[in-house]
Amino acid sequence: MKLVLAILAFMAISSAYAIGNSQVINLIVTEKGFVPSIINVKAGTNVELKITRKTDSTCATEIQVPSKKIKKKLPLNKTVSIEIGKVEEGEISFGCGMNMVTGVIFVK
């Protein structure tokens, strides 16, 4: 099981890719929370998150991005896309509906 989680984490980390001035970031919700939970992007980039919840063992059945006024349900084993839009330097926090499982996008 740990090997499977490690492989999923590696896939999530290595599956962030840029197209022109856009960056797509794949996140997986596991027993450990959002993977990856720390994301670095370049200022001025258009960011899209693609989130797939792989577990029922956490409260992360939805995602919210308060600074962008975004809140979406995360159905089990289905990918949900969220357009964050063009990002400026700073931090963008995201988390589950109760904000117990969290992550951050660092924009530099």
Secondary structure by P-SEA (a helix, b strand, c coil): caaaaaaaaaaaaacccccccbbbbbbbbccccccccbbbbccccbbbbbbbbccccccccccccccccbbbbbcccbbbbbcccccccbbbbbbccccccbbbbbcc
